[in-house]
Amino acid sequence: MYRLTVMCFCLAAMTFAGLPQQQPPDATRDIWPPGFRPPPAKPSTQPRRNRYKRVTPPVESAAEKSVLGVTIWRLRPSKALDETRILVTKGSRKTPFTPERVEADTPFSIGQMLRLSIEAPREGFLYVIDREEYADGTHSDPYLIFPLDPSGEDHRVEAGRVIEIPNQNDPEAYFEVRASAEPGRPAQVAEILTLIVVPKPLTDLPGQTPGTTEPEPIKLPAAMVSEWERKWAVQVERLELEGGAGRAYTKAEQAAGKRRDARLTADDPAPQSVFRLATSGDGPMLVRLGLKIAK
C-alpha cells in the first residue's frame, strides 16, 4: 500500500528573486488545447473548452509542450448516480468510493484517501520521488515511488496517455493521509513530491532490494536527486481548470488510467492542475509539489 504521510497539495517549486507578485490581466486562458491529445473518433457537436485560471505568478516563456497535467482525486463515499466507483477494502469490508477532483492547494484531513493522474503532451518517461519535510526544514532520504520497476515500460508517457498513482489494479489503490512522528525527530510538516519527465529513461537507478516479495519504494542517493534538481529546476506556474473542482471521475478517465492502450481525447475532461515550465524544446521537466497537512 502506498502511504504518503501528509497530503495537501500546493506548488512548492523553487522560489525566484524578483518574481512579480501581481498577475497580469490575462490570468484566465486556454492552456491545454485539444491538439495535445488525439482527436475523438466521433467529435462532439459542442467542443469542450478548457478554460484555466492562473493561481501563481506567470512564467516569462514556455515551449508549447513544456507543461505537465496533474489531477488530484479525493475519494468520497459513492452516491447512487455516480457513474464510476472504486472498491476500497477496510478490514474485511469492501466499500465503493468515487474519486472527485480537487485543486492542488486543497487542504486534506487525516484519514482521507487520494489518487493522482498525471499526463504530458509529449513522449517521455515519468518518475515520481517522495521526501518527508520536517519542522526544522530538513528532509528525509528521497524515495522513488513511481515506477517501482525502473526497467519496465509502465512509466512511458505520450499525448493522451494517463498514468495513475497508485495503479487501479493495486490491492489498495489509494494514498491515505497520515501524520507520522518519531522520537527525537522534529515533527513532519510536509511531504515533497518531485515529478520528472525526461525524453529517455534515467540510468544508474537502484532496483528493488533482492528477496523483496512485493515492490516497494526505492531509496535513491540524495546527491543524485540534488543533481537532477540543479540541472532541471526552472520557474514554474500553476493553473487550475475553471469549474473542475468537485467533478467526479468519468468512465473515460477510469479506462485511460486502467488500460495502457486507452487514451483520453480532446473531448474528455482536461487535467485539473496544469504546470507550465520556463523551458524550451523537449528537454527534461521537473515540478515539485509540497504536500502539507491541514491545520
Legacy VTK file of the C-alpha trace (Angstrom):
# vtk DataFile Version 3.0
C-alpha trace
ASCII
DATASET POLYDATA
POINTS 295 float
0.000 0.000 0.000
1.140 3.500 -0.757
1.104 5.829 2.244
2.041 9.430 1.816
2.123 10.755 5.313
0.508 14.143 4.823
-1.470 15.372 1.855
-2.299 18.951 0.997
-1.104 19.832 -2.480
0.352 23.219 -3.320
3.061 24.270 -5.705
6.387 24.142 -3.918
8.585 24.726 -6.948
11.689 26.814 -6.434
11.359 30.474 -5.463
12.909 33.103 -7.650
14.197 36.550 -6.765
12.397 39.393 -8.438
9.347 37.301 -9.367
6.308 39.568 -9.941
3.701 39.366 -7.214
0.702 40.500 -9.245
-0.941 38.529 -12.007
-1.346 40.173 -15.405
-4.819 40.870 -16.806
-4.825 37.608 -18.843
-4.845 35.460 -15.723
-7.515 33.265 -17.327
-6.668 31.411 -20.520
-6.860 28.220 -22.547
-3.748 26.234 -21.728
-4.383 22.564 -22.624
-5.668 22.776 -26.226
-7.209 19.732 -27.948
-4.130 19.323 -30.153
-2.287 17.935 -27.136
-4.496 14.828 -27.203
-5.662 12.535 -30.011
-8.896 13.621 -31.719
-12.032 11.692 -30.703
-13.427 9.022 -33.008
-16.699 10.945 -33.165
-16.129 14.647 -32.449
-18.651 16.250 -30.138
-21.085 18.737 -31.634
-20.216 21.003 -28.707
-16.421 21.261 -28.453
-15.124 21.239 -24.898
-13.415 24.445 -23.794
-10.657 24.054 -21.258
-10.503 27.405 -19.549
-7.851 27.808 -16.868
-7.184 30.409 -14.192
-3.632 31.250 -13.214
-3.028 30.932 -9.465
0.718 31.616 -9.256
2.966 34.249 -10.873
3.407 33.605 -14.607
6.499 32.313 -16.317
8.048 34.610 -18.889
8.261 31.990 -21.609
7.438 28.318 -22.049
7.520 25.972 -25.001
4.130 24.771 -26.221
4.559 21.303 -24.758
6.570 22.245 -21.658
3.574 21.527 -19.457
2.566 18.795 -17.044
-1.034 17.937 -16.213
-1.923 16.637 -12.745
-5.342 15.730 -11.385
-5.690 15.067 -7.661
-8.630 12.827 -6.821
-10.141 12.824 -3.335
-12.171 9.694 -2.619
-15.632 10.126 -1.128
-18.395 7.575 -0.441
-20.178 6.786 -3.700
-23.648 8.089 -4.480
-26.395 6.333 -6.422
-25.911 8.459 -9.549
-22.106 8.164 -9.723
-21.023 6.504 -12.977
-17.646 5.334 -11.664
-16.590 3.732 -8.402
-13.518 2.247 -6.767
-13.833 -0.508 -4.184
-11.820 0.255 -1.059
-11.099 -2.537 1.401
-11.154 -1.545 5.057
-10.613 -4.562 7.267
-12.674 -7.303 5.604
-15.270 -4.956 4.113
-15.289 -3.518 0.599
-16.885 -0.091 0.251
-17.452 1.826 -3.009
-15.822 5.249 -3.225
-15.911 7.789 -6.040
-12.901 9.973 -6.896
-13.653 13.670 -7.333
-11.332 16.443 -8.497
-9.762 18.936 -6.136
-7.455 21.858 -6.792
-3.794 21.473 -5.957
-3.888 23.703 -2.885
-6.835 21.921 -1.240
-6.176 21.018 2.437
-6.684 17.373 3.375
-7.565 15.806 6.701
-6.020 12.791 8.369
-7.630 9.614 7.088
-8.704 10.959 3.709
-7.837 8.890 0.640
-6.336 10.309 -2.547
-5.218 9.286 -6.021
-3.147 11.010 -8.713
-3.498 11.181 -12.501
-0.511 12.544 -14.437
-0.127 13.226 -18.148
2.172 15.079 -20.513
1.550 16.185 -24.122
4.847 14.698 -25.299
6.711 11.418 -25.370
8.993 10.610 -22.472
9.340 8.812 -19.158
7.793 9.810 -15.816
9.434 9.466 -12.400
7.915 10.435 -9.039
10.159 10.958 -5.993
8.936 11.371 -2.424
10.640 13.033 0.578
9.383 13.944 4.013
9.904 17.509 5.231
10.276 18.340 8.928
9.600 21.398 11.053
13.273 22.398 11.099
13.415 22.471 7.291
15.304 19.189 6.889
14.205 16.335 4.653
14.241 12.563 4.695
16.055 10.463 2.143
14.439 10.540 -1.307
12.457 7.504 -2.423
11.307 6.629 -5.915
7.614 5.786 -5.576
6.972 5.519 -9.319
7.948 3.470 -11.220
8.736 0.679 -8.781
10.340 -1.192 -11.679
12.526 1.386 -13.485
13.427 -1.175 -16.166
9.810 -1.560 -17.303
7.573 0.487 -19.601
4.786 1.498 -17.210
6.225 4.994 -16.814
6.257 5.880 -20.529
4.153 8.975 -21.299
2.703 10.295 -24.546
-0.155 12.568 -25.591
-3.449 11.216 -24.269
-1.960 8.561 -22.011
-2.770 8.919 -18.317
-0.620 7.433 -15.577
-2.416 6.831 -12.307
-0.669 6.510 -8.964
-1.409 4.121 -7.344
-2.481 1.813 -10.150
-6.139 0.772 -10.126
-5.087 -2.873 -10.063
-3.188 -2.497 -6.787
-4.858 -4.195 -3.783
-5.149 -0.831 -2.030
-5.257 1.713 -4.842
-5.078 4.925 -2.847
-2.857 7.109 -0.692
-4.062 7.574 2.864
-3.415 10.862 4.638
-1.362 10.193 7.744
0.945 12.135 10.035
3.972 10.376 11.485
6.172 11.279 14.424
9.389 9.639 15.566
11.113 10.137 18.941
13.955 12.644 18.706
12.949 13.924 15.274
11.162 17.245 14.554
7.522 16.930 13.614
6.819 16.196 9.989
5.149 19.171 8.322
5.042 18.179 4.665
5.726 15.602 2.007
7.536 16.723 -1.129
6.775 15.054 -4.440
9.148 15.671 -7.331
7.683 14.869 -10.753
10.218 14.394 -13.536
9.590 13.774 -17.239
12.660 13.034 -19.364
12.981 12.140 -23.083
14.973 8.974 -22.318
14.942 6.658 -19.282
17.164 7.669 -16.372
20.210 5.484 -15.936
22.103 4.095 -12.937
18.970 3.865 -10.794
18.974 1.322 -7.977
16.485 -1.527 -8.232
14.336 -3.454 -5.814
16.064 -4.995 -2.808
16.882 -8.650 -3.567
14.395 -11.001 -1.972
11.559 -8.441 -1.886
8.245 -10.216 -2.465
6.212 -7.054 -3.144
7.630 -3.960 -4.922
8.470 -1.158 -2.507
9.621 2.470 -2.887
13.286 2.559 -3.911
15.749 4.621 -1.890
17.733 6.994 -4.133
21.094 8.633 -3.431
20.423 12.194 -2.229
23.280 13.517 -4.371
21.694 12.033 -7.489
18.368 13.789 -6.858
20.103 17.058 -5.983
21.962 16.950 -9.299
18.716 16.476 -11.230
17.202 19.445 -9.426
20.273 21.559 -10.096
20.143 20.819 -13.823
16.408 20.802 -14.481
14.622 23.017 -11.943
13.187 26.153 -13.566
10.475 28.691 -12.903
7.015 27.077 -12.847
3.493 28.459 -12.869
0.304 26.644 -11.891
-3.121 26.973 -13.464
-6.399 25.397 -12.358
-9.277 24.247 -14.576
-12.221 26.571 -14.036
-15.215 24.686 -12.668
-13.234 21.458 -12.444
-13.064 21.023 -8.668
-15.771 18.681 -7.427
-16.290 16.891 -10.743
-16.424 13.112 -10.397
-14.233 10.586 -12.191
-15.612 9.688 -15.642
-15.688 6.306 -17.338
-13.224 7.551 -19.965
-10.764 8.691 -17.278
-11.117 5.398 -15.434
-10.485 3.394 -18.609
-7.489 5.520 -19.620
-5.912 5.054 -16.202
-6.528 1.315 -16.113
-5.558 0.191 -19.624
-2.211 1.023 -21.196
-3.756 1.081 -24.678
-6.570 3.500 -23.741
-6.193 7.216 -24.435
-8.042 10.345 -23.431
-9.101 12.522 -26.350
-9.701 16.223 -26.880
-13.354 15.763 -25.870
-12.525 14.273 -22.452
-12.029 16.374 -19.296
-8.656 18.138 -19.227
-6.208 17.867 -16.301
-7.332 19.766 -13.212
-3.947 21.366 -12.492
-1.523 22.383 -15.224
2.091 23.321 -14.589
3.891 25.412 -17.232
7.676 25.391 -17.134
10.055 28.056 -18.397
11.865 25.614 -20.679
12.245 25.264 -24.412
12.165 22.274 -26.691
11.631 18.724 -25.459
14.153 18.685 -22.615
13.561 17.357 -19.073
10.707 18.769 -16.994
10.808 18.909 -13.183
7.949 20.020 -10.931
7.968 19.941 -7.138
4.709 19.660 -5.195
4.529 20.378 -1.497
2.093 18.190 0.433
1.143 19.833 3.707
-1.168 18.649 6.413
-4.297 20.702 7.027
-4.134 22.664 10.276
LINES 1 296
295 0 1 2 3 4 5 6 7 8 9 10 11 12 13 14 15 16 17 18 19 20 21 22 23 24 25 26 27 28 29 30 31 32 33 34 35 36 37 38 39 40 41 42 43 44 45 46 47 48 49 50 51 52 53 54 55 56 57 58 59 60 61 62 63 64 65 66 67 68 69 70 71 72 73 74 75 76 77 78 79 80 81 82 83 84 85 86 87 88 89 90 91 92 93 94 95 96 97 98 99 100 101 102 103 104 105 106 107 108 109 110 111 112 113 114 115 116 117 118 119 120 121 122 123 124 125 126 127 128 129 130 131 132 133 134 135 136 137 138 139 140 141 142 143 144 145 146 147 148 149 150 151 152 153 154 155 156 157 158 159 160 161 162 163 164 165 166 167 168 169 170 171 172 173 174 175 176 177 178 179 180 181 182 183 184 185 186 187 188 189 190 191 192 193 194 195 196 197 198 199 200 201 202 203 204 205 206 207 208 209 210 211 212 213 214 215 216 217 218 219 220 221 222 223 224 225 226 227 228 229 230 231 232 233 234 235 236 237 238 239 240 241 242 243 244 245 246 247 248 249 250 251 252 253 254 255 256 257 258 259 260 261 262 263 264 265 266 267 268 269 270 271 272 273 274 275 276 277 278 279 280 281 282 283 284 285 286 287 288 289 290 291 292 293 294
